[in-house]
C-alpha cells in the first residue's frame, strides 16, 4: 500500500495524481447556476490544486471558479484600491495580515451553520471574520550526517545554531520572505522577547554570525544540495522537499520556552464585504476545509491541514509523523504569533538595521 509520503513524491513529479472524494451528494446541495466565484489566491501549484479539485465540483452545481492570483499583500492592495467595489469574493489571508484586517471593514462575518466541515476545526480556527485554511510548521531543518561529522548533537533551539562549528553554514529567512516574519518573531520569543519586544531576537540572530539569507524556499533545498549549508530555519514543507531530493535531513521543532515547542504560521480565508455571491463563497469555504481536499492540498503543497480528520490521516505516514507535529498535544504547544500586536514596519526597520551592521 503506497505511503502518504510516496503520494507526496509522486504528486510533485506527476502533477496531482491524488483523487478527490466527493464530500456529499451534489444533488443535495444548493445550486449556483451562472455564478462566477472570484477567488484571490496564490499562483502556481496552490492555484492548480484548487482548479483541479474544486472547480469540477462547483461546475457540477452550475457555477465557475475564477482565480485572481498574487500574493496576499498584493491582493490586499487591490482591495484598498477598489474602494468598496470588491475585486474578488474570497481571499487568502496570511496571519501577518490579521492586524491590517482588524483595522478595516473589508470582511463579512462567516456563517458557520453553513460550514459543516467547520466541526473538524479547533475553536481558535473559527474566527468571526476568518476561517483557518492551512498552516506551516516553522522550525529548523538540518543535515543529520553533517552534524554527525561535526560531532554536534541535533539542534533543539535556535540558539544551538550559534555553535562555532556552524559559522557560515546556517541559512535563515529574510524578513521579506514567506517565512521571514514567523522566523523573526519566533526567535524573538525564544530569546525572551515577544511581539512588542524583538530586540532579544535581534541579538540572537547576531550571535549566529555570517548568516546566509533565503528569499524563496527553494533556495533552502538548493543550498542543502550544494553543501553550502548544514542547517536552515524553514518550515517542514521545505525540509520534506529537501528529503525528497535525497538529502539526509531532519526537521526540528525548536523549544521556545518551558511551555511552548514549535511554531505555527497560519493561513486564513475571508469573504469580502459587498460580494454578490456570499452563498457561493460560503460553499467554497466549506469545501476548502473538507478532510479529503485538505489532505490532498497539504500533501502536494507541503503544508499542514487544519481539519483534524486530515491531520490524523497524514500522521499515519511515518515520515510525515516524524517531520511534523501532528498530535493534538504537540499542536497545542505551538507558538502562534499574534500579529494584531505587531508593528510590522518597526520589525522590518529593526531587521534592516541589524543586516546593514
C-alpha positions as a Markdown table, in Angstrom:
| # | Residue | x | y | z |
|---|---|---|---|---|
| 1 | Unk | 0.0 | 0.0 | 0.0 |
| 2 | Unk | 1.6 | 3.3 | -1.0 |
| 3 | Unk | 2.5 | 5.7 | 1.8 |
| 4 | Unk | 1.3 | 9.2 | 2.0 |
| 5 | Unk | 4.9 | 10.3 | 1.5 |
| 6 | Unk | 5.0 | 8.2 | -1.6 |
| 7 | Unk | 2.0 | 10.1 | -2.8 |
| 8 | Unk | 3.8 | 13.4 | -2.0 |
| 9 | Unk | 6.7 | 12.4 | -4.1 |
| 10 | Unk | 4.6 | 11.1 | -6.9 |
| 11 | Unk | 2.3 | 14.1 | -6.9 |
| 12 | Unk | 5.2 | 16.5 | -7.1 |
| 13 | Unk | 6.6 | 14.7 | -10.1 |
| 14 | Unk | 3.3 | 13.9 | -11.9 |
| 15 | Unk | 1.2 | 17.0 | -11.1 |
| 16 | Unk | -1.5 | 16.0 | -8.8 |
| 17 | Unk | -2.4 | 12.3 | -9.1 |
| 18 | Unk | -4.3 | 12.1 | -5.9 |
| 19 | Unk | -8.0 | 11.7 | -6.4 |
| 20 | Unk | -10.5 | 13.9 | -4.6 |
| 21 | Unk | -13.5 | 12.3 | -3.0 |
| 22 | Unk | -16.9 | 13.9 | -3.0 |
| 23 | Unk | -18.0 | 15.2 | 0.4 |
| 24 | Unk | -21.7 | 14.7 | -0.1 |
| 25 | Unk | -24.2 | 14.0 | -2.9 |
| 26 | Unk | -24.2 | 17.1 | -5.2 |
| 27 | Unk | -27.9 | 16.6 | -5.7 |
| 28 | Unk | -28.5 | 17.6 | -2.1 |
| 29 | Unk | -26.6 | 20.8 | -2.4 |
| 30 | Unk | -27.7 | 24.3 | -3.3 |
| 31 | Unk | -27.1 | 25.2 | -7.0 |
| 32 | Unk | -25.1 | 28.2 | -8.3 |
| 33 | Unk | -26.2 | 28.4 | -11.9 |
| 34 | Unk | -24.5 | 31.2 | -13.7 |
| 35 | Unk | -22.4 | 32.3 | -10.7 |
| 36 | Unk | -18.7 | 33.1 | -11.2 |
| 37 | Unk | -16.9 | 33.0 | -7.9 |
| 38 | Unk | -13.7 | 35.0 | -7.8 |
| 39 | Unk | -11.0 | 33.6 | -5.5 |
| 40 | Unk | -7.9 | 35.6 | -4.7 |
| 41 | Unk | -5.1 | 33.1 | -4.1 |
| 42 | Unk | -1.5 | 32.3 | -4.6 |
| 43 | Unk | -0.4 | 31.2 | -8.1 |
| 44 | Unk | 1.4 | 28.1 | -9.2 |
| 45 | Unk | 0.7 | 24.8 | -7.5 |
| 46 | Unk | -1.6 | 26.5 | -5.0 |
| 47 | Unk | -4.0 | 27.7 | -7.7 |
| 48 | Unk | -3.7 | 24.5 | -9.7 |
| 49 | Unk | -4.8 | 22.3 | -6.9 |
| 50 | Unk | -7.9 | 24.3 | -6.3 |
| 51 | Unk | -8.7 | 24.3 | -10.0 |
| 52 | Unk | -8.2 | 20.6 | -10.3 |
| 53 | Unk | -10.1 | 19.6 | -7.2 |
| 54 | Unk | -12.7 | 22.3 | -6.6 |
| 55 | Unk | -13.6 | 23.7 | -10.0 |
| 56 | Unk | -15.3 | 20.5 | -11.2 |
| 57 | Unk | -17.4 | 20.4 | -8.0 |
| 58 | Unk | -18.5 | 23.9 | -8.4 |
| 59 | Unk | -19.2 | 23.4 | -12.2 |
| 60 | Unk | -21.4 | 20.5 | -11.3 |
| 61 | Unk | -23.6 | 22.9 | -9.3 |
| 62 | Unk | -23.8 | 25.3 | -12.3 |
| 63 | Unk | -21.0 | 27.8 | -11.3 |
| 64 | Unk | -17.5 | 28.7 | -12.3 |
| 65 | Unk | -14.4 | 29.4 | -10.2 |
| 66 | Unk | -12.2 | 32.2 | -11.3 |
| 67 | Unk | -8.8 | 32.6 | -9.7 |
| 68 | Unk | -7.1 | 36.0 | -9.2 |
| 69 | Unk | -3.5 | 35.0 | -8.4 |
| 70 | Unk | -1.0 | 37.0 | -6.5 |
| 71 | Unk | 0.5 | 37.3 | -3.0 |
| 72 | Unk | -2.0 | 38.2 | -0.2 |
| 73 | Unk | -0.2 | 41.5 | 0.2 |
| 74 | Unk | -0.8 | 42.4 | -3.5 |
| 75 | Unk | -4.4 | 41.3 | -3.2 |
| 76 | Unk | -4.9 | 43.4 | -0.1 |
| 77 | Unk | -3.6 | 46.4 | -2.1 |
| 78 | Unk | -6.2 | 45.6 | -4.8 |
| 79 | Unk | -8.9 | 45.6 | -2.1 |
| 80 | Unk | -7.9 | 49.0 | -0.9 |
| 81 | Unk | -7.7 | 50.4 | -4.4 |
| 82 | Unk | -11.2 | 49.0 | -5.2 |
| 83 | Unk | -12.8 | 51.5 | -2.8 |
| 84 | Unk | -15.8 | 49.3 | -1.9 |
| 85 | Unk | -16.2 | 47.5 | -5.2 |
| 86 | Unk | -14.9 | 44.0 | -4.3 |
| 87 | Unk | -12.4 | 42.8 | -6.9 |
| 88 | Unk | -13.0 | 39.2 | -5.7 |
| 89 | Unk | -15.3 | 37.3 | -3.5 |
| 90 | Unk | -13.0 | 35.2 | -1.3 |
| 91 | Unk | -9.4 | 35.9 | -0.3 |
| 92 | Unk | -6.4 | 34.0 | 1.1 |
| 93 | Unk | -5.1 | 35.9 | 4.1 |
| 94 | Unk | -1.8 | 35.5 | 5.9 |
| 95 | Unk | -1.6 | 35.5 | 9.7 |
| 96 | Unk | 0.7 | 38.6 | 9.4 |
| 97 | Unk | -2.3 | 40.4 | 7.7 |
| 98 | Unk | -4.8 | 39.8 | 10.5 |
| 99 | Unk | -3.8 | 43.1 | 12.2 |
| 100 | Unk | -4.5 | 45.0 | 8.9 |
| 101 | Unk | -7.9 | 43.4 | 8.5 |
| 102 | Unk | -8.7 | 44.0 | 12.2 |
| 103 | Unk | -8.3 | 47.8 | 11.5 |
| 104 | Unk | -10.5 | 47.7 | 8.3 |
| 105 | Unk | -14.1 | 46.7 | 7.3 |
| 106 | Unk | -13.4 | 44.5 | 4.3 |
| 107 | Unk | -14.8 | 41.2 | 5.5 |
| 108 | Unk | -18.2 | 39.6 | 6.1 |
| 109 | Unk | -19.0 | 37.6 | 9.2 |
| 110 | Unk | -18.8 | 33.8 | 8.5 |
| 111 | Unk | -22.0 | 31.7 | 8.9 |
| 112 | Unk | -20.6 | 28.6 | 10.4 |
| 113 | Unk | -24.1 | 26.9 | 10.4 |
| 114 | Unk | -23.5 | 26.5 | 6.7 |
| 115 | Unk | -20.0 | 25.1 | 7.0 |
| 116 | Unk | -20.4 | 21.6 | 8.4 |
| 117 | Unk | -16.7 | 20.8 | 7.9 |
| 118 | Unk | -16.0 | 23.5 | 10.5 |
| 119 | Unk | -16.8 | 20.9 | 13.2 |
| 120 | Unk | -13.3 | 19.4 | 12.5 |
| 121 | Unk | -11.5 | 22.7 | 13.2 |
| 122 | Unk | -10.3 | 23.9 | 16.6 |
| 123 | Unk | -12.2 | 26.8 | 18.1 |
| 124 | Unk | -9.4 | 29.3 | 17.6 |
| 125 | Unk | -9.5 | 28.4 | 13.8 |
| 126 | Unk | -13.1 | 29.7 | 13.6 |
| 127 | Unk | -12.9 | 33.4 | 14.0 |
| 128 | Unk | -15.9 | 35.7 | 13.4 |
| 129 | Unk | -14.4 | 37.0 | 10.1 |
| 130 | Unk | -11.8 | 34.4 | 9.3 |
| 131 | Unk | -11.6 | 30.7 | 9.0 |
| 132 | Unk | -8.3 | 28.8 | 9.1 |
| 133 | Unk | -7.3 | 27.1 | 5.8 |
| 134 | Unk | -3.8 | 25.7 | 6.2 |
| 135 | Unk | -0.7 | 26.0 | 8.4 |
| 136 | Unk | 3.1 | 25.6 | 8.1 |
| 137 | Unk | 5.3 | 24.5 | 10.9 |
| 138 | Unk | 8.3 | 26.8 | 11.1 |
| 139 | Unk | 11.4 | 25.3 | 12.6 |
| 140 | Unk | 14.9 | 24.0 | 11.9 |
| 141 | Unk | 15.9 | 21.7 | 9.1 |
| 142 | Unk | 19.4 | 20.1 | 9.4 |
| 143 | Unk | 21.7 | 17.7 | 7.7 |
| 144 | Unk | 21.9 | 14.7 | 10.0 |
| 145 | Unk | 25.1 | 13.3 | 8.5 |
| 146 | Unk | 26.9 | 16.6 | 8.5 |
| 147 | Unk | 26.0 | 17.1 | 12.1 |
| 148 | Unk | 27.5 | 13.7 | 13.0 |
| 149 | Unk | 30.7 | 14.6 | 11.1 |
| 150 | Unk | 31.0 | 17.8 | 13.1 |
| 151 | Unk | 30.3 | 16.0 | 16.3 |
| 152 | Unk | 27.2 | 18.0 | 17.1 |
| 153 | Unk | 24.0 | 16.8 | 18.7 |
| 154 | Unk | 20.8 | 17.5 | 16.9 |
| 155 | Unk | 19.7 | 21.2 | 17.5 |
| 156 | Unk | 16.7 | 21.7 | 19.8 |
| 157 | Unk | 16.7 | 25.5 | 19.9 |
| 158 | Unk | 17.6 | 28.4 | 17.6 |
| 159 | Unk | 20.5 | 29.2 | 20.0 |
| 160 | Unk | 22.1 | 25.9 | 19.1 |
| 161 | Unk | 22.7 | 27.3 | 15.6 |
| 162 | Unk | 25.2 | 29.6 | 17.1 |
| 163 | Unk | 27.7 | 26.8 | 17.6 |
| 164 | Unk | 31.1 | 28.0 | 16.2 |
| 165 | Unk | 31.3 | 24.8 | 14.1 |
| 166 | Unk | 28.3 | 26.1 | 12.1 |
| 167 | Unk | 29.7 | 29.6 | 11.2 |
| 168 | Unk | 28.8 | 30.3 | 7.6 |
| 169 | Unk | 26.7 | 27.1 | 7.3 |
| 170 | Unk | 23.3 | 28.3 | 8.5 |
| 171 | Unk | 20.6 | 29.9 | 6.4 |
| 172 | Unk | 17.6 | 31.8 | 7.8 |
| 173 | Unk | 14.7 | 33.5 | 6.0 |
| 174 | Unk | 15.0 | 37.2 | 5.0 |
| 175 | Unk | 12.2 | 39.1 | 6.8 |
| 176 | Unk | 10.6 | 39.9 | 3.4 |
| 177 | Unk | 10.4 | 36.2 | 2.5 |
| 178 | Unk | 7.5 | 33.9 | 3.1 |
| 179 | Unk | 8.9 | 32.7 | 6.4 |
| 180 | Unk | 10.6 | 35.9 | 7.4 |
| 181 | Unk | 8.1 | 37.4 | 9.9 |
| 182 | Unk | 7.4 | 34.0 | 11.5 |
| 183 | Unk | 11.1 | 33.2 | 11.9 |
| 184 | Unk | 12.0 | 36.6 | 13.3 |
| 185 | Unk | 9.1 | 36.6 | 15.7 |
| 186 | Unk | 9.8 | 33.0 | 16.8 |
| 187 | Unk | 13.5 | 33.9 | 17.5 |
| 188 | Unk | 12.4 | 36.9 | 19.5 |
| 189 | Unk | 10.1 | 34.8 | 21.6 |
| 190 | Unk | 12.8 | 32.1 | 22.0 |
| 191 | Unk | 15.3 | 34.7 | 23.3 |
| 192 | Unk | 12.8 | 36.1 | 25.9 |
| 193 | Unk | 11.0 | 38.8 | 23.8 |
| 194 | Unk | 7.6 | 38.9 | 22.3 |
| 195 | Unk | 5.5 | 40.8 | 19.6 |
| 196 | Unk | 6.3 | 44.1 | 21.3 |
| 197 | Unk | 9.9 | 43.5 | 22.0 |
| 198 | Unk | 12.0 | 41.8 | 19.3 |
| 199 | Unk | 15.4 | 43.2 | 20.5 |
| 200 | Unk | 16.3 | 39.8 | 22.1 |
| 201 | Unk | 15.6 | 38.2 | 18.8 |
| 202 | Unk | 17.9 | 40.6 | 17.0 |
| 203 | Unk | 20.7 | 39.8 | 19.5 |
| 204 | Unk | 20.1 | 36.0 | 19.0 |
| 205 | Unk | 20.4 | 36.4 | 15.2 |
| 206 | Unk | 23.6 | 38.4 | 15.6 |
| 207 | Unk | 25.0 | 35.5 | 17.6 |
| 208 | Unk | 24.6 | 33.1 | 14.7 |
| 209 | Unk | 27.2 | 35.0 | 12.7 |
| 210 | Unk | 27.9 | 35.0 | 9.0 |
| 211 | Unk | 24.4 | 34.0 | 8.1 |
| 212 | Unk | 23.0 | 33.3 | 4.7 |
| 213 | Unk | 19.5 | 34.5 | 4.0 |
| 214 | Unk | 16.9 | 32.9 | 1.8 |
| 215 | Unk | 14.2 | 34.9 | -0.1 |
| 216 | Unk | 12.4 | 31.9 | -1.6 |
| 217 | Unk | 12.1 | 28.5 | 0.0 |
| 218 | Unk | 13.6 | 26.6 | -3.0 |
| 219 | Unk | 16.9 | 28.3 | -2.1 |
| 220 | Unk | 16.9 | 26.2 | 1.1 |
| 221 | Unk | 16.6 | 23.0 | -1.0 |
| 222 | Unk | 19.3 | 24.0 | -3.4 |
| 223 | Unk | 21.7 | 25.1 | -0.7 |
| 224 | Unk | 21.4 | 21.8 | 1.1 |
| 225 | Unk | 22.0 | 20.0 | -2.2 |
| 226 | Unk | 25.1 | 22.0 | -3.0 |
| 227 | Unk | 26.5 | 21.6 | 0.5 |
| 228 | Unk | 26.6 | 25.3 | 1.2 |
| 229 | Unk | 24.6 | 24.9 | 4.4 |
| 230 | Unk | 24.1 | 22.2 | 7.1 |
| 231 | Unk | 21.1 | 23.8 | 8.8 |
| 232 | Unk | 18.3 | 26.3 | 7.9 |
| 233 | Unk | 15.4 | 28.0 | 9.6 |
| 234 | Unk | 12.5 | 27.0 | 7.4 |
| 235 | Unk | 9.1 | 25.2 | 7.5 |
| 236 | Unk | 8.8 | 21.5 | 7.4 |
| 237 | Unk | 7.5 | 21.5 | 3.8 |
| 238 | Unk | 10.9 | 22.7 | 2.6 |
| 239 | Unk | 12.6 | 20.1 | 4.7 |
| 240 | Unk | 10.4 | 17.4 | 3.1 |
| 241 | Unk | 11.3 | 18.7 | -0.4 |
| 242 | Unk | 15.0 | 18.5 | 0.6 |
| 243 | Unk | 14.5 | 15.0 | 1.8 |
| 244 | Unk | 12.8 | 14.2 | -1.5 |
| 245 | Unk | 15.9 | 15.3 | -3.3 |
| 246 | Unk | 17.9 | 12.6 | -1.4 |
| 247 | Unk | 19.4 | 14.8 | 1.3 |
| 248 | Unk | 19.7 | 13.2 | 4.8 |
| 249 | Unk | 17.8 | 16.0 | 6.6 |
| 250 | Unk | 15.5 | 16.0 | 9.6 |
| 251 | Unk | 13.1 | 18.6 | 10.9 |
| 252 | Unk | 13.3 | 20.0 | 14.5 |
| 253 | Unk | 10.5 | 22.0 | 16.2 |
| 254 | Unk | 12.5 | 24.4 | 18.4 |
| 255 | Unk | 11.9 | 24.8 | 22.0 |
| 256 | Unk | 10.6 | 28.3 | 22.5 |
| 257 | Unk | 10.2 | 28.2 | 26.3 |
| 258 | Unk | 9.1 | 25.8 | 29.1 |
| 259 | Unk | 5.6 | 25.6 | 27.8 |
| 260 | Unk | 6.0 | 26.2 | 24.0 |
| 261 | Unk | 7.6 | 24.0 | 21.4 |
| 262 | Unk | 7.3 | 24.6 | 17.7 |
| 263 | Unk | 5.9 | 27.5 | 15.6 |
| 264 | Unk | 2.8 | 27.5 | 13.6 |
| 265 | Unk | 2.2 | 30.0 | 10.8 |
| 266 | Unk | -1.5 | 30.1 | 9.9 |
| 267 | Unk | -3.3 | 30.7 | 6.7 |
| 268 | Unk | -6.9 | 32.1 | 6.7 |
| 269 | Unk | -9.8 | 32.7 | 4.3 |
| 270 | Unk | -12.2 | 35.6 | 4.4 |
| 271 | Unk | -15.4 | 36.5 | 2.4 |
| 272 | Unk | -15.2 | 40.1 | 1.0 |
| 273 | Unk | -17.9 | 42.5 | 2.1 |
| 274 | Unk | -20.1 | 43.6 | -0.8 |
| 275 | Unk | -19.8 | 40.3 | -2.7 |
| 276 | Unk | -23.0 | 39.4 | -4.6 |
| 277 | Unk | -22.0 | 35.7 | -4.1 |
| 278 | Unk | -21.9 | 35.2 | -0.3 |
| 279 | Unk | -23.7 | 31.8 | -0.5 |
| 280 | Unk | -21.2 | 30.5 | -3.1 |
| 281 | Unk | -18.3 | 31.9 | -1.1 |
| 282 | Unk | -19.6 | 30.0 | 2.0 |
| 283 | Unk | -19.8 | 26.9 | -0.1 |
| 284 | Unk | -16.2 | 27.4 | -1.1 |
| 285 | Unk | -15.0 | 27.8 | 2.5 |
| 286 | Unk | -16.7 | 24.5 | 3.4 |
| 287 | Unk | -15.1 | 22.7 | 0.5 |
| 288 | Unk | -11.6 | 24.2 | 1.4 |
| 289 | Unk | -11.7 | 22.7 | 4.9 |
| 290 | Unk | -13.1 | 19.4 | 3.7 |
| 291 | Unk | -10.9 | 16.5 | 5.0 |
| 292 | Unk | -10.2 | 15.0 | 1.6 |
| 293 | Unk | -9.3 | 18.3 | 0.0 |
| 294 | Unk | -7.2 | 19.3 | 3.0 |
| 295 | Unk | -5.2 | 16.1 | 2.8 |
| 296 | Unk | -4.7 | 16.4 | -1.0 |
| 297 | Unk | -3.8 | 20.0 | -0.8 |
| 298 | Unk | -1.4 | 19.6 | 2.1 |
| 299 | Unk | 0.5 | 16.7 | 0.6 |
| 300 | Unk | 1.0 | 18.5 | -2.7 |
| 301 | Unk | 1.6 | 21.9 | -1.2 |
| 302 | Unk | 3.8 | 20.8 | 1.7 |
| 303 | Unk | 1.6 | 22.4 | 4.4 |
| 304 | Unk | -0.3 | 21.1 | 7.4 |
| 305 | Unk | -4.0 | 20.5 | 7.3 |
| 306 | Unk | -6.4 | 22.3 | 9.6 |
| 307 | Unk | -9.1 | 19.6 | 9.5 |
| 308 | Unk | -8.5 | 17.1 | 12.3 |
| 309 | Unk | -9.5 | 14.2 | 10.2 |
| 310 | Unk | -7.0 | 15.1 | 7.6 |
| 311 | Unk | -4.3 | 15.6 | 10.3 |
| 312 | Unk | -4.9 | 12.1 | 11.6 |
| 313 | Unk | -4.6 | 10.6 | 8.2 |
| 314 | Unk | -1.4 | 12.5 | 7.5 |
| 315 | Unk | 0.0 | 11.2 | 10.8 |
| 316 | Unk | -0.4 | 7.6 | 9.6 |
| 317 | Unk | 2.7 | 8.1 | 7.4 |
| 318 | Unk | 5.9 | 7.6 | 9.5 |
| 319 | Unk | 7.9 | 10.3 | 7.6 |
| 320 | Unk | 5.2 | 13.0 | 7.9 |
| 321 | Unk | 4.7 | 11.9 | 11.6 |
| 322 | Unk | 8.5 | 12.3 | 12.2 |
| 323 | Unk | 8.9 | 15.6 | 10.5 |
| 324 | Unk | 5.7 | 17.3 | 11.6 |
| 325 | Unk | 3.9 | 17.9 | 14.9 |
| 326 | Unk | 0.6 | 16.2 | 14.2 |
| 327 | Unk | -0.5 | 15.0 | 17.6 |
| 328 | Unk | -3.1 | 17.3 | 19.3 |
| 329 | Unk | -0.9 | 17.7 | 22.4 |
| 330 | Unk | 2.0 | 18.7 | 20.2 |
| 331 | Unk | 0.0 | 21.2 | 18.2 |
| 332 | Unk | -1.4 | 22.7 | 21.4 |
| 333 | Unk | 2.1 | 23.7 | 22.5 |
| 334 | Unk | 3.0 | 25.6 | 19.3 |
| 335 | Unk | 3.7 | 29.3 | 19.2 |
| 336 | Unk | 1.1 | 31.4 | 17.2 |
| 337 | Unk | 2.4 | 34.9 | 16.8 |
| 338 | Unk | -0.4 | 37.5 | 17.5 |
| 339 | Unk | 0.0 | 39.9 | 14.6 |
| 340 | Unk | -2.6 | 42.2 | 16.0 |
| 341 | Unk | 0.1 | 43.2 | 18.5 |
| 342 | Unk | 2.9 | 43.5 | 15.9 |
| 343 | Unk | 4.1 | 46.8 | 14.4 |
| 344 | Unk | 5.4 | 45.2 | 11.2 |
| 345 | Unk | 7.2 | 48.3 | 9.8 |
| 346 | Unk | 9.1 | 48.5 | 13.1 |
| 347 | Unk | 10.1 | 44.8 | 12.9 |
| 348 | Unk | 11.4 | 45.4 | 9.4 |
| 349 | Unk | 13.2 | 48.5 | 10.5 |
| 350 | Unk | 15.0 | 46.7 | 13.3 |
| 351 | Unk | 15.8 | 43.8 | 10.9 |
| 352 | Unk | 17.3 | 46.2 | 8.3 |
| 353 | Unk | 19.4 | 48.0 | 10.9 |
| 354 | Unk | 20.7 | 44.6 | 12.0 |
| 355 | Unk | 21.5 | 43.4 | 8.5 |
| 356 | Unk | 23.4 | 46.6 | 7.5 |
| 357 | Unk | 25.7 | 46.2 | 10.5 |
